[in-house]
Amino acid sequence: MKNKCIFQILPVLFIALLLVSCSGRKSIRLKGVSPENRGENITLSRIDIDIAVPIDSARVKKDGRFRFTFNADLPEFYQVGNSTKGYTTFIAAPGDKIEIKYLTGYFDREYSVSGSPETRKMILLDSALAVTKRKIDSLRLEYDKAYSLPGFPEKEKELNDAFVKLLKDQRMFNIAFILKNLGSFASIKALYQKVDDQTYVLYDSRDLQFFKLVSDTLNHRYPKSKQARALKIYFENERKKMRIDQFGKLLENVPEKVLDPNLKTTEGKRIALSSLRGKFVLLSFWSAASADCIRENLELKNYYSKYRDKGFEIYQVNLDLNEETWKKAVRFDELPWINVREDDPAKPEFARLYNVTVLPANYLYSREGEIIAVNLHGKPLQLKLQQIFGF
């Protein structure tokens, strides 16, 4: 009878052990030490695309320690902290035993992380970008000091070249990181990092290929991940914005007379780009359907107001299929410069001739009608205009 009972109990014990084992694989432990935050109430949240979803809360103990245990099926972005002292963003995978040690009274700075390889990769990205930002700040200070000194034009060129090199070096760092860590969620951060509010580290239109590489890898490895699916949707939307023509000619091989748009404004009046010779002209391609274009237009309004009386003009070519959509956008955003539209946006002649593959796109012309810069956005465009007009 006793043996029979033992054999009845064994399957139950086996199932229980199996459940505990499965649970252990999905369990994540987070421990923290923050002596300067004793008694602080903190929240642990999962980052659901771009929304923080609270999953637990705790109070930092008298010895400055806190602890969370939670379950997950796959790597996810999380944050811990509060709205007063900021948040630590980290990546946790099933089985991770993470410890965070804080050196200050804030949760968003000066801390170390162990037990999370993915988070350490993310910290590596943050550290590299922080170095680049400090160097850019030093260049700005040097620029301001040199502005009123003799020999400024030569110094300005040197500083601008140094600025562009910093952007290129940071971009290459992120690309190398991504290629080495295609299956890492930290690569998502590498894709979206910004040098400032207007400038992404991956600023080149060709960088969309890295979004595809990371998206394909993560969706294959983690098909249920919301972050991976969101990245795939972003990539597909960006690709739709592109107007790719495999037969587009390189700018230097196109006869100059062809590169002279003569298009209709919202009032139906044709204006030729060549008629603006004698001014610095920003030729811009845009669409009212692109949020990036709308944001850039707001920046351009500031530049136009600042430099219009100094000989600066914008000749903006719209690519919206619906004419009324274009006209409403011009009126609604009160765009004060020359705004024209391709005669046949379904087959945009000038977008093709200028090899426009992503929006917004632009070309900066000198007073003599020569192209002197291509696809300057955000800070690089601002610096170029400051270089030209001296302020």
C-alpha positions in Angstrom: 0.0 0.0 0.0 2.9 2.3 0.9 4.6 1.6 -2.4 1.4 2.3 -4.3 1.1 5.7 -2.6 4.7 6.5 -3.5 4.1 5.7 -7.2 1.0 7.9 -7.1 2.9 10.8 -5.6 5.9 10.6 -8.0 4.1 11.9 -11.1 2.7 14.8 -9.1 6.2 15.7 -7.9 7.6 15.4 -11.4 5.0 17.8 -12.8 5.6 20.2 -9.9 9.3 20.2 -10.5 8.8 20.7 -14.2 6.5 23.7 -13.5 9.1 25.2 -11.1 11.8 24.6 -13.7 9.8 26.4 -16.5 9.0 29.2 -14.1 12.7 29.6 -13.3 13.6 30.0 -16.9 11.2 32.9 -17.2 12.0 34.5 -13.9 14.0 37.8 -13.8 15.4 39.2 -10.6 16.3 42.8 -10.2 18.2 44.1 -7.2 19.2 47.7 -6.7 21.3 49.7 -4.2 20.7 53.4 -3.9 21.7 54.7 -0.5 20.6 58.3 -1.3 17.0 57.2 -2.1 16.0 55.6 1.2 12.2 55.6 1.5 11.6 56.5 -2.1 8.6 54.9 -3.8 9.7 53.4 -7.1 7.9 51.7 -10.0 9.0 49.0 -12.3 7.5 49.3 -15.8 7.8 47.4 -19.1 8.3 49.6 -22.1 5.5 48.6 -24.5 6.7 50.2 -27.8 6.7 53.8 -26.4 4.4 53.5 -23.4 5.6 52.6 -19.9 3.3 49.9 -18.5 3.6 49.5 -14.7 4.1 45.9 -13.5 5.2 46.4 -9.8 6.2 49.0 -7.2 8.3 49.0 -4.1 9.8 51.3 -1.5 13.6 51.6 -1.2 14.5 50.2 2.2 16.5 51.9 5.0 19.7 50.3 3.8 19.1 51.7 0.3 18.2 48.4 -1.3 15.2 47.4 -3.4 14.3 44.2 -5.2 11.8 43.0 -7.8 11.1 39.5 -9.2 9.0 39.2 -12.3 8.5 36.8 -15.3 9.0 37.3 -19.0 9.0 35.1 -22.1 11.6 37.1 -24.1 13.9 40.1 -23.8 12.1 43.4 -23.2 12.9 47.0 -22.4 12.1 48.0 -18.8 12.5 51.1 -16.6 12.7 51.5 -12.8 12.5 54.7 -10.8 10.0 57.5 -10.4 9.0 60.8 -11.9 11.0 62.8 -9.4 14.4 61.1 -9.6 14.2 59.8 -13.1 14.2 56.3 -14.5 16.8 53.7 -15.4 16.1 52.0 -18.7 17.4 48.4 -19.0 16.9 45.3 -21.0 16.0 42.1 -19.2 15.9 38.6 -20.6 14.4 35.5 -18.9 16.9 34.1 -16.3 18.7 37.4 -15.8 19.8 38.3 -12.3 20.4 42.0 -12.6 22.0 44.4 -10.0 22.1 48.1 -10.3 24.3 50.3 -8.1 23.6 54.0 -8.0 26.3 56.6 -7.2 23.9 59.6 -6.8 20.4 60.3 -5.7 19.0 60.0 -9.3 17.9 56.9 -11.1 18.8 58.2 -14.6 22.5 58.8 -14.2 25.8 57.5 -12.8 25.0 53.9 -12.2 26.5 50.5 -12.9 24.7 47.4 -14.1 25.7 43.7 -13.8 23.8 40.6 -14.8 22.4 41.9 -18.0 24.6 41.6 -21.1 22.0 43.5 -23.2 21.9 46.5 -20.8 25.7 46.6 -20.8 25.6 46.9 -24.6 23.1 49.7 -24.3 25.4 51.5 -21.8 28.3 51.2 -24.3 26.1 53.0 -26.8 25.2 55.7 -24.4 28.8 56.2 -23.3 30.1 56.5 -26.9 27.4 59.0 -27.8 28.1 61.0 -24.6 31.7 61.4 -25.7 30.7 62.6 -29.1 28.3 65.1 -27.6 31.0 66.5 -25.3 33.3 67.0 -28.3 30.5 68.7 -30.2 29.9 71.1 -27.3 33.6 71.9 -27.2 33.5 72.7 -30.9 30.6 75.1 -30.3 32.5 76.9 -27.6 35.5 77.1 -29.8 33.3 78.4 -32.6 31.9 81.2 -30.4 35.3 82.2 -29.3 36.7 82.3 -32.8 33.8 84.2 -34.3 35.1 87.7 -33.7 38.8 87.0 -34.1 40.9 87.5 -37.3 41.1 84.5 -39.6 37.6 83.3 -38.7 36.7 82.0 -42.1 39.6 79.5 -42.1 38.9 78.5 -38.5 35.2 78.1 -39.3 35.9 75.7 -42.1 38.2 73.7 -39.8 35.5 73.6 -37.1 32.8 72.6 -39.5 35.0 69.8 -40.9 35.6 68.6 -37.4 31.9 68.6 -36.7 31.1 66.6 -39.8 33.8 64.1 -38.9 32.4 63.6 -35.4 29.0 62.9 -37.0 30.5 60.4 -39.4 32.6 58.7 -36.8 29.6 58.3 -34.5 27.5 56.9 -37.4 30.2 54.4 -38.2 30.4 53.3 -34.6 26.7 52.7 -34.5 26.8 50.8 -37.8 29.6 48.6 -36.5 27.7 47.9 -33.3 24.6 47.0 -35.2 26.3 44.6 -37.5 28.0 42.9 -34.5 24.7 42.7 -32.5 22.0 42.1 -35.1 20.1 39.8 -32.7 20.3 42.2 -29.7 17.5 44.5 -28.6 20.3 47.0 -27.8 20.6 47.5 -31.6 17.1 49.0 -31.6 18.6 51.8 -29.5 21.5 52.1 -31.9 19.1 52.7 -34.7 17.2 55.5 -33.0 20.0 57.4 -31.1 20.1 61.2 -31.7 23.0 63.6 -31.5 20.4 66.4 -30.7 16.7 66.8 -31.0 16.9 67.2 -34.8 19.8 64.9 -35.8 19.8 61.1 -35.8 23.1 59.3 -35.5 22.0 57.3 -38.6 21.3 60.3 -40.7 22.0 58.9 -44.2 19.0 57.6 -46.2 21.1 54.5 -47.0 20.9 53.7 -43.3 17.4 52.3 -43.7 19.1 49.0 -44.7 20.3 48.6 -41.1 16.7 48.9 -39.9 15.8 46.0 -42.2 18.7 43.9 -41.0 17.8 44.3 -37.3 14.1 44.0 -38.0 14.5 40.7 -40.0 16.8 39.2 -37.3 14.7 40.1 -34.3 11.4 39.1 -35.9 12.9 35.8 -36.9 14.3 35.2 -33.4 11.4 36.8 -31.4 8.3 36.6 -33.6 6.1 37.5 -30.6 8.0 40.6 -29.6 6.0 43.9 -29.9 9.3 45.8 -30.2 10.4 43.7 -33.1 7.1 44.0 -34.9 7.0 47.8 -34.3 10.5 48.0 -35.9 9.3 46.1 -38.9 6.3 48.4 -39.3 8.5 51.4 -39.1 10.9 50.1 -41.7 8.0 49.3 -44.1 6.5 52.7 -43.7 9.8 54.4 -44.3 10.4 52.3 -47.4 7.1 53.4 -48.8 8.1 57.0 -48.5 11.1 56.4 -50.8 10.7 57.1 -54.5 13.4 54.9 -56.0 14.3 55.0 -59.7 17.0 52.6 -60.6 17.6 54.5 -63.8 18.2 57.8 -62.1 21.4 59.5 -63.3 24.1 60.8 -61.1 23.9 64.6 -60.7 27.2 65.3 -62.4 26.1 63.4 -65.6 22.9 65.3 -66.0 22.9 68.3 -68.3 22.5 71.5 -66.3 19.6 72.7 -68.4 17.5 69.6 -67.3 18.1 70.5 -63.6 16.0 73.6 -63.8 12.5 73.0 -62.4 9.9 75.4 -63.8 6.8 74.4 -61.8 3.5 75.9 -60.8 2.9 77.6 -57.4 -0.4 77.2 -55.4 -1.7 80.2 -57.4 -0.9 78.5 -60.7 2.1 80.7 -61.6 5.2 79.0 -63.0 8.5 79.9 -61.4 11.8 78.6 -62.6 14.6 77.7 -60.2 17.1 79.5 -62.5 15.2 82.7 -62.0 16.5 82.9 -58.4 20.2 83.2 -59.4 21.9 85.7 -57.3 20.5 84.2 -54.1 21.4 81.2 -52.0 18.6 78.8 -52.7 17.6 75.7 -50.8 15.8 73.3 -53.2 13.7 71.1 -51.0 11.5 68.1 -51.9 8.7 67.3 -49.5 5.3 65.7 -48.9 2.5 66.8 -46.5 2.0 63.1 -45.7 5.5 62.9 -44.1 5.8 63.9 -40.4 9.5 64.4 -40.9 8.8 66.9 -43.7 6.3 68.8 -41.5 8.8 69.0 -38.7 11.6 70.2 -41.0 9.3 72.9 -42.4 8.9 74.3 -38.9 12.7 74.6 -38.7 13.0 76.1 -42.2 10.5 78.8 -41.2 13.1 80.0 -38.6 15.9 79.9 -41.0 13.9 81.7 -43.7 12.8 84.4 -41.3 16.5 84.9 -40.2 18.2 85.0 -43.6 15.5 86.0 -46.2 16.6 89.6 -46.2 20.2 88.5 -46.6 19.6 86.8 -49.9 18.3 83.4 -48.9 15.3 81.7 -50.7 13.6 78.3 -50.5 12.2 76.6 -53.6 10.2 73.8 -52.4 8.8 71.0 -54.6 5.8 69.0 -53.4 5.3 65.4 -54.3 1.7 64.8 -53.0 -0.6 63.0 -55.4 -3.5 65.1 -54.3 -3.2 68.7 -55.2 -5.6 70.0 -52.6 -3.7 68.2 -49.8 -0.6 70.1 -50.9 -2.4 73.5 -51.0 -4.1 73.0 -47.6 -0.8 72.1 -46.0 0.9 75.2 -47.4 -2.0 77.4 -46.1 -2.3 75.6 -42.8 1.4 75.8 -42.0 1.7 79.3 -43.5 4.8 78.4 -45.5 6.1 81.8 -46.8 8.6 80.6 -49.4 8.2 79.5 -53.0 6.1 76.3 -53.0 5.6 74.4 -56.2 4.4 70.9 -57.2 5.6 68.3 -59.7 3.4 68.5 -62.9 2.8 64.8 -62.5 3.6 63.6 -59.0 2.8 60.0 -60.0 5.9 60.3 -62.3 7.9 63.0 -60.6 10.4 64.1 -63.2 12.6 66.3 -61.0 12.6 64.0 -58.0 14.0 61.4 -60.4 16.5 63.7 -62.0 17.7 64.8 -58.6 17.9 61.2 -57.5 15.5 61.8 -54.6 15.1 58.5 -52.7 13.8 59.6 -49.3 11.9 62.6 -48.0 12.7 65.3 -47.0 15.6 65.9 -49.4 17.4 69.1 -50.3 20.1 70.7 -52.4 21.7 74.0 -51.5 22.6 76.3 -54.4 25.2 79.2 -54.3 24.4 82.6 -55.7 26.0 81.4 -59.0 23.6 78.5 -59.3 26.1 75.8 -58.3 25.1 73.0 -55.9 27.3 73.4 -52.8 25.6 70.9 -50.4 23.3 68.0 -50.5 20.8 66.7 -47.9 21.7 68.9 -45.0 19.2 68.6 -42.2 19.0 69.8 -38.6 22.3 71.0 -37.1 24.4 70.5 -40.3 22.0 72.8 -42.2 22.0 75.4 -39.4 25.8 75.5 -39.3 26.1 75.8 -43.1 23.7 78.8 -43.2 25.7 80.4 -40.3 28.9 79.8 -42.3 27.3 81.5 -45.4 25.7 84.5 -43.7 28.1 85.0 -40.8 25.6 84.7 -38.0 
